[in-house]
């Protein structure tokens, strides 16, 4: 007790060299990581800013109402490319979303044998295959056999990009549902399929939905597979067997052209595309934050699956 | 779906006339995870409308044992059993027995309250019935009322039946909701795997009272870590150690004059 009542030596709070060094390291790391953050933010906002300004400059109401045409005609717009992007993404979603989700459910619930492991390896490598290869395969299979470029072929190429992303996220999201809900279902006398479809998959539905949205965000920005499939034209497609421009391919075609009017429209298309992407990602964020359960971990997980490599790993580390 | 019978009069008529009947017989039960044997031949009879507490140190096989009774054990990969478990004269491990139907007769409450987070309180209670194909609204309403009344939750949540989710309740309320969910499908036996392990003392006492009350209508088998709890609520106590049944008998006798010195050492706190 006597020791406790002793007055504290005033130096106690100042003299620990080891502690001071650690505090110094702490400060140092704070500034170093902050600097890295700035280094990353500058180019990101630089890109957003540049696209935004140039897009706004070229913007006219004609953009939404007029199709393409001669670069010397001042009354041209992006309607054809917007319709093309709309068609290919609807077709891709029509095939890609149900097939992706069903594949994911299959892998999680029945994916135990040899065949399933092959499927899993296949899906993993499909995520990593450069999309231009998907494009050329669809070109060989569909465009050549049908004899023309078409919106349909473009949609199918994009569906091939969607399926593995959605299948992977679906599988992961179902797996993230804690085992205790499965067991609660079984203990109530429900069969495995009832437990899966009435309890577990609904619990994973937000995660699955955002996997779908991110896959969608990913395909509306794809260019390479569309070069071989939907190709390019200056008029609005009449049906899904027509060749058509899309926003991404239009950015490429107009961007490298020597005509100033086309360059301007390319910037507008870039702005539209960027806004669509941000919109989808924003919706995904909203879906998650409502759930309240570790949104960042899951988003990082999905981003990692969807975009592979660097970005995903960075944000996973932040967590 | 023909096997669903709901009788919503239910809880009033006591089955006390059945007291003394053997409800469940376990014969030489061995349980395995892969090649590892975790239960070494357990035999025991469980009497209708009694509460049996299963005690023993961590890892002794309490949970495995209780999970073999409603065939949850076999869902773990590589897990299997040998031996017999006979419910009302019928071997639930008979090849012709459907585990899904077995589990309708033998309900379970888990250690961690696990109401379905995407369902309202009402739907949590009738989840089992609804998904088994029962859809008569007025009957379901009545079952929700009687079961919630039974677990003492009705007054607390009456206003919020449809408005709140099962997971909006406190831990103790959630566990009572899970008990309501389990009894709503009218099983014969209710298994409880440490039902109060994650609850505070006052919620624990409520659940213990509820267990006594439930034993009027059901046969209750509960795993517990807490020896005072076993002594407070159970009629019989089973002591497991390293996968062996060491002692099984009337709770009072087991706690006051155990036959086996291992039991004595355990209940006096010398190990475990």
Interface residues (C-beta under 8 A of the other chain):
Chain A: X178 X180 X181 X183 X184 X185 X186 X187 X188 X189 X190 X191 X194 X198 X199 X202 X203
Chain B: X70 X72 X75 X100 X101 X103 X104 X105 X107 X108 X110 X112 X114 X116 X117 X118 X127 X128 X131 X132 X178 X181 X182 X185 X187
